[in-house]
Amino acid sequence: MSINKPKVLFGADIAAFYCLFALGLSCSLSACSDPVQQRGAEHYTLQANYVGAFYVIFDQSSGEPLQYQHNTRQYRLPANGVLLTQAEINEGAIAARMRLHS
């Protein structure tokens, strides 16, 4: 007499895989829900008719001191497009807003 074994919908290996997948997905989603720190406002002033890339090099003891106007960091870039500043880098997400002055 043969006894038929009940069929299992998922094997133990597949069930373990799905449990680990669900755990990983929930951890990923909870990491994405952390609040993002917004950067302080910044204003960059370039020379008239400047074309090309510009660079701000932070934490330079011989650099320009940081200036603020209306709680906004002011970066006035020289003609060569490279500003050395004593300021620490402004970390966080950028809330971009751009205005071009002619």
N, C-alpha and C positions, 0 to 999 in steps of 0.2 A: 504494500500500500504506500503510495507516494503522497507526501504532504506538500501542498503548495504554500510557499512562503509569501506573506503579504508583500506587495510591491511598495517600495519606499520612494516617495516623490523625489527627494534629493539624497544623494549619498553624503556620508559624513564629510568627505573632502570638499564637496561643493558647498555644503552648508557652512563650513568653517570659512571658506573663501568669501561668501556673501556676508557673513558676520564681520569679517575684517574689512571688507569693502565699505560696508555701512558705517563702521566705526571711523575709518579714515575720512569718509565723506563728511560726517558730522563734525569731525575735528577741523577739517578744512573750512567748512562753512562758518564755524564759530570763530575761527581766526580772522576771517574776512569781515566779521561784524564788529571788530574792535574800532573805536572811534579813531579817525585820522587827525593827527595834529596839523593844524593849518599854520603856514609860515606867516611871519609878520610881513606887512606890505613893503614893497621895494619899488624904487623909481630909478631908472637908468637914464642918464643924460649923455648922449653921444654928440660929437662934433657935427656941425652942419655938413650935409652931403657925405657922411661917412658910409663906406661900403665895405662889407666883410664881417668876419667873426670878431667878437670882442671877448675879453677874459677878465674875470675878477679873481685875484689871488688873495686868499684870506690868511689871517694870522701872521702878518708880516710886520715885525717890530719897526722897520723903517718905512712902512706904508702910511697912507693917508688915514687920519682918524675918521671914525664913522660919524656921519652927520645925519640928523633927523629933521624932518619938516612935517608937521601934522601927523606925528606917530608913524611916519614912513621913512624907511632907510633911503638915503640919497646916495647914489653912486654916480659921480661925474667922471666919465672916462676920458683919458687924454687922447691926443691925436693918433697915437700908435695903437689904441684899442686895448691896452693892457693896464688895468688898475691894480696896484698893490695897496691893500688896506689892512689896517690893524684889527679890523672887526673879525669876530668869529663867524663861521658859516651859519647861515640862516636855514635851519633844517625844518622839514615838514612838507606837506603837500602845497603846491602852488595854486592859488586861486587867480588864474591868469586874466588879465585885463590889459589890453594894449592900446595906446594912443600914439599916433604919429603926429609930430608937430612939423610944420613946414616953415 
